[in-house]
Amino acid sequence: MEKAYLISVFVIATCGLVYELISGALASYLLGDSVTQFSMVIGVYLFSMGIGSYLSKFITKNLEETFIKVEIIVGLVGGSSAALLFFAFDFVEHFRVLLFSLVSIVGILVGLEIPLLMQLLKDRFEFRDLVAKVFTFDYVGALLASLLFPLVLVPQLGLVRSAFLFGILNVAVALWTIQVLGLKLGRFRKGYLSVAGICSLAYLVIGFAGADRLTSFAETRNYQDTVIYAKSTKYQRIVVTRRGQDIRLHLNGNLQFSSRDEYRYHESLIHPGLAAHENAESVLVLGGGDGMAVREILKYPNIKSITLVDLDEEMTSLFKNNQNLAALNQKSQSDKVTIINQDAFQWLKANDRQYDFIAVDFPDPSNFSIGKLYTNSFYKLLKNALRTDGIGVIQSTSPYVAKNSFWIINRTLESVGFSTTPFHAYVPSFGEWGFTIITNETFRPAVQYPKDLRFVSKTTFQGMLEFPTDMMVDGPGVNRLNNQLLVRTFEEEWSHY
């Protein structure tokens, strides 16, 4: 009996941490800036657990019944939390109020669990033995949750289904407790608690079984276009939508391209730099798992090898195996392309090869995990990977919407010794977008471009080099690992839009 109670501690500890991680991850997907969102969610959650623990001292009667009720309620609220937040995001004006209200409710309930269980077990163990065993199982459960969440739950089940699963486990603990304490509860209380537990369990099982449909329906409401593909990977939420002939890619809710005008972006990213290198044979692409940049690079017959480093294997696999998406990149994952699914920062640290041309096509620096790829530390590694006569290009966000961010990137590149040539292009889906060409020597624009380009030419590139006054700013600093100036600046600038 005592062992079964301790196993309950293990289960509820695992459930409690999973609810916290789900709220943090979902907030990051929907609101951006993963560090800020996780920090706020963890802080509110722990504070709420403290409130729950404090309130437990006022519960002195009907401990068994109260514990069972808490398990059922936390199972219902925690299990439904991800689905509710997904549905509410498009309709609730003050979404953060709802988010932190749910986090607080679950935190208070979880904070009640362990103190109530310890009161139930106080006559079965000596005090110091009870404390040692309960907290041992509590911390082991937390460890299991922290391992399961990124390795199994998010990539295999997704956030919505994971929440329902652990809600089921909470209610299962309640039902088990009802059976164990049946005589002690009395016939009436056992009856209504059993009915409540069984109904709750049925609801959560239905939610678990229909989680994919729920998520798809919610995302259909959140996106104006029809969702044709959606999956949570270990690193991000990938959503592909379609309206007529227009296919769009969204990562963590942020638009990455529209098939109607992505050629403008990718031609601007690749051709001004690569066309200026007359003898380029080896190319490195960092990010760009959609294969669009590689498609443009393959227009140069002298290119012998392309190394594509993208963190998410699901992304590169999707754009290789999905017929509609592979058609967009013209099946660019050819024999010339070596795909490496690793963190670009760690991969560059171990890399000892140099390249003629490097294209850096990372998402915007909307959180600190991406922001590290825009720091002077990263650019020093990039400099080591570029040949002396090599040319590189960096996706540098909008110089109109986020002009401080744009020039911080430029200043950071200059701080490690690169000669920079900033330019911008108009992409209808995004507006004015910025890029930065990097060289070790003076950059000389290309005289000739591939013939089949639709946007970039010698003439249009000359216009891209001109920056009007409303895209200029003085005094941006350098983005470093220990300050992440860029992420904070980027978030502030884009928050106005």
SVG drawing of the C-alpha trace seen along z (x, -y; Angstrom):
<svg xmlns="http://www.w3.org/2000/svg" viewBox="-25 -60 68 62">
<polyline fill="none" stroke="black" stroke-width="0.4" points="0.0,0.0 2.7,-2.4 4.6,-1.7 1.5,-2.4 1.2,-5.8 4.8,-6.6 4.2,-5.6 1.4,-8.1 3.9,-10.8 6.0,-9.8 3.1,-10.1 1.7,-13.4 5.2,-14.9 5.7,-13.9 2.3,-15.3 2.9,-18.6 6.2,-19.3 4.8,-18.3 1.9,-20.8 4.5,-23.5 6.7,-22.6 3.6,-22.4 2.5,-25.9 6.0,-27.3 6.4,-25.7 3.0,-26.7 3.6,-30.3 6.8,-30.3 5.1,-28.9 2.3,-31.5 4.0,-34.6 7.7,-34.1 10.9,-34.7 11.2,-31.3 13.5,-32.4 11.1,-35.2 8.0,-33.0 9.5,-30.0 11.0,-32.2 7.6,-33.9 5.7,-30.6 8.1,-28.9 8.0,-31.9 4.2,-32.1 3.9,-28.3 6.3,-28.0 4.7,-31.0 1.3,-29.4 2.6,-26.1 3.8,-28.0 0.3,-29.4 -1.1,-25.9 1.3,-24.5 0.4,-27.3 -3.4,-26.7 -3.0,-23.0 -2.4,-23.8 -6.0,-25.0 -7.3,-21.6 -7.7,-19.4 -10.8,-17.4 -11.8,-15.0 -8.2,-14.8 -8.9,-11.7 -11.8,-13.3 -10.0,-16.6 -7.0,-14.8 -9.2,-12.9 -11.0,-16.1 -7.7,-17.9 -6.5,-15.1 -9.6,-15.1 -9.6,-18.9 -5.9,-19.2 -6.4,-16.4 -9.2,-18.2 -7.6,-21.7 -4.1,-20.6 -5.2,-18.0 -7.3,-20.6 -4.9,-23.5 -3.0,-23.1 -6.2,-22.6 -7.9,-25.6 -4.9,-27.9 -4.7,-26.9 -8.4,-27.6 -8.3,-30.8 -5.3,-32.4 -7.2,-33.7 -10.2,-35.0 -9.0,-36.3 -7.7,-39.8 -5.7,-39.5 -4.3,-36.1 -1.6,-36.4 -4.2,-36.8 -5.8,-33.5 -2.4,-31.8 -1.2,-32.9 -4.6,-32.2 -4.4,-28.6 -0.8,-28.4 -1.8,-29.7 -4.7,-27.4 -2.7,-24.3 0.2,-25.5 -2.0,-26.0 -3.6,-22.5 -0.2,-20.9 1.1,-22.7 -1.8,-21.1 -1.0,-17.6 2.2,-16.7 1.2,-18.3 -2.1,-16.5 -0.5,-13.2 2.1,-13.6 -0.8,-14.2 -2.4,-11.0 0.9,-9.1 2.0,-10.6 0.8,-7.7 2.4,-5.1 6.0,-6.4 8.3,-8.2 8.4,-11.9 12.0,-12.0 11.5,-8.8 8.3,-10.2 9.9,-13.4 12.9,-11.6 10.7,-9.1 8.1,-11.6 10.7,-14.1 12.8,-11.4 9.9,-10.2 8.9,-13.8 12.3,-14.7 12.7,-11.5 9.3,-12.1 10.4,-15.6 13.6,-14.2 11.5,-11.7 9.2,-14.5 12.1,-16.7 13.6,-13.9 10.3,-12.7 9.1,-16.1 11.7,-17.0 12.6,-13.5 9.3,-11.8 6.2,-13.9 6.7,-16.9 8.0,-15.1 5.8,-12.0 2.5,-13.2 2.5,-17.0 1.5,-19.4 -2.3,-18.9 -2.2,-15.1 0.6,-15.1 -1.6,-17.4 -4.5,-15.0 -2.3,-12.0 -1.1,-13.4 -4.5,-14.6 -5.6,-10.9 -2.8,-9.9 -3.9,-12.4 -7.5,-11.1 -6.2,-7.5 -4.5,-8.3 -7.8,-9.7 -9.7,-6.6 -7.1,-4.3 -7.3,-6.3 -11.1,-5.9 -10.8,-2.2 -8.1,-1.9 -10.1,-4.2 -13.5,-3.0 -14.7,-1.9 -13.2,-4.9 -14.9,-7.4 -18.3,-6.0 -20.8,-4.8 -22.2,-8.1 -18.9,-9.9 -17.3,-7.0 -20.2,-6.9 -20.2,-10.5 -16.4,-10.7 -16.3,-7.6 -18.8,-9.0 -16.9,-12.3 -13.6,-10.5 -15.0,-8.2 -16.7,-11.0 -13.5,-13.0 -11.5,-10.1 -13.8,-9.5 -13.6,-13.2 -9.8,-13.1 -9.6,-9.9 -11.8,-11.3 -9.6,-14.4 -6.5,-12.3 -7.9,-10.3 -9.1,-13.4 -6.1,-15.6 -4.9,-15.8 -8.3,-16.9 -8.5,-19.5 -5.1,-20.9 -5.9,-21.0 -9.2,-22.8 -7.5,-25.3 -4.8,-26.0 -7.3,-26.3 -8.9,-29.1 -5.5,-30.7 -4.4,-30.7 -6.4,-32.4 -5.4,-29.7 -6.1,-26.0 -3.6,-24.0 -2.2,-21.2 0.6,-20.1 1.3,-20.6 3.7,-18.9 5.6,-19.6 9.2,-18.6 11.8,-18.6 12.7,-22.2 9.6,-23.9 6.1,-23.8 5.9,-23.5 2.7,-24.5 2.2,-24.6 -0.9,-26.4 -2.4,-26.8 -4.7,-29.2 -5.2,-28.4 -1.7,-28.2 -0.1,-30.0 1.7,-27.7 3.1,-29.3 5.5,-28.0 5.1,-29.0 7.5,-28.2 6.3,-28.7 3.5,-30.9 5.9,-33.1 5.7,-33.3 8.8,-32.0 7.8,-32.3 5.0,-32.6 5.4,-30.6 4.0,-33.6 7.0,-35.8 9.6,-33.7 11.7,-33.9 12.4,-37.6 13.7,-36.7 15.9,-33.8 17.2,-35.4 18.2,-38.4 19.8,-36.1 22.0,-34.1 22.7,-35.8 24.2,-39.2 27.0,-37.4 27.4,-34.2 27.3,-35.8 30.2,-38.0 32.4,-35.0 33.7,-33.8 35.3,-30.6 33.0,-29.4 32.9,-25.6 32.1,-24.8 29.1,-26.3 27.9,-26.2 24.2,-26.9 23.3,-27.4 19.6,-27.2 17.5,-27.1 16.1,-23.6 13.3,-24.3 15.9,-24.0 15.0,-27.2 18.4,-28.8 20.0,-25.5 17.7,-25.7 19.2,-29.1 22.8,-27.9 22.3,-25.0 21.8,-27.5 25.6,-27.8 27.1,-24.8 30.6,-25.4 29.3,-24.5 30.7,-21.1 29.5,-20.6 26.9,-22.1 26.8,-21.5 23.4,-22.3 23.4,-22.5 19.9,-22.7 19.0,-21.8 15.6,-20.1 15.7,-16.8 11.9,-17.0 12.2,-20.2 14.8,-18.9 12.9,-15.6 9.6,-17.4 10.9,-19.5 12.5,-16.4 9.7,-13.9 6.5,-16.0 5.8,-16.3 4.2,-19.8 7.0,-21.2 9.8,-19.5 8.3,-21.0 8.8,-24.4 12.6,-23.9 12.8,-21.9 14.0,-18.8 17.1,-20.7 18.4,-18.0 20.5,-16.4 23.7,-14.4 25.7,-17.6 24.0,-18.4 25.2,-17.0 22.6,-17.5 23.7,-17.8 21.1,-18.0 23.0,-19.7 23.1,-22.9 25.0,-25.3 26.9,-26.9 28.2,-23.5 28.8,-22.3 30.9,-25.3 33.0,-24.8 34.0,-21.4 34.3,-22.4 37.8,-22.7 36.8,-23.2 36.6,-26.5 34.1,-27.5 34.0,-29.8 30.5,-31.0 28.4,-30.9 24.6,-31.7 23.2,-32.2 19.4,-31.8 18.3,-31.6 14.9,-32.7 14.8,-36.1 16.4,-36.5 13.1,-36.4 14.5,-34.4 17.8,-33.8 18.4,-30.3 18.3,-31.8 19.9,-35.1 23.2,-33.2 23.5,-32.6 23.7,-36.4 26.4,-37.1 30.1,-38.0 31.0,-34.6 29.2,-32.9 30.5,-35.3 34.1,-34.5 33.4,-30.9 31.8,-31.9 34.9,-33.9 37.1,-30.9 34.9,-28.9 35.1,-31.5 38.0,-31.4 40.2,-34.6 38.6,-35.4 35.2,-34.0 31.8,-35.7 29.0,-35.2 25.5,-36.6 23.4,-37.0 19.6,-37.2 19.3,-40.4 15.6,-41.1 13.7,-44.2 15.7,-47.5 12.3,-49.3 10.4,-47.7 13.5,-46.7 16.2,-49.1 18.1,-49.0 18.2,-45.2 19.4,-45.4 22.3,-47.7 23.2,-45.8 23.7,-42.7 25.9,-44.8 27.9,-46.3 28.4,-42.8 29.7,-41.4 32.1,-44.4 33.3,-43.8 34.9,-40.4 36.7,-41.9 34.3,-41.4 33.9,-44.0 30.1,-44.4 27.8,-45.4 24.2,-45.9 21.3,-45.9 17.6,-45.4 14.8,-44.1 11.1,-44.4 9.2,-41.1 5.5,-41.7 4.7,-39.1 7.2,-40.7 7.8,-44.3 11.3,-45.6 13.8,-42.9 17.5,-43.2 20.6,-41.3 24.3,-41.7 27.1,-40.6 30.3,-39.7 33.8,-39.5 37.4,-39.6 38.3,-41.9 36.5,-44.7 33.3,-43.5 32.8,-44.0 29.3,-43.6 28.6,-41.0 28.7,-42.0 26.5,-39.0 23.8,-36.9 22.1,-33.7 19.7,-34.3 16.5,-32.7 16.2,-35.0 12.9,-36.8 13.9,-39.6 17.6,-40.2 19.8,-41.8 22.7,-44.1 20.4,-47.1 18.0,-46.1 20.9,-45.3 22.3,-48.8 19.0,-50.1 19.1,-47.6 22.3,-49.2 20.6,-52.6 19.1,-53.1 16.6,-56.0 16.7,-58.0 13.9,-56.1 16.0,-52.9 19.1,-54.5 20.0,-54.7 23.1,-55.7 24.8,-54.0 23.6,-50.4 25.9,-48.1 27.4,-44.7 25.4,-41.6 27.3,-39.3 26.5,-36.0 26.4,-37.6 24.1,-40.5 21.8,-39.3 21.2,-43.0 19.7,-42.0 16.9,-39.8 15.7,-42.5 15.9,-45.1 14.2,-42.9 11.3,-42.0 10.7,-45.7 10.8,-46.9 8.5,-44.2 6.0,-44.5 4.8,-47.7 3.7,-45.8"/>
</svg>
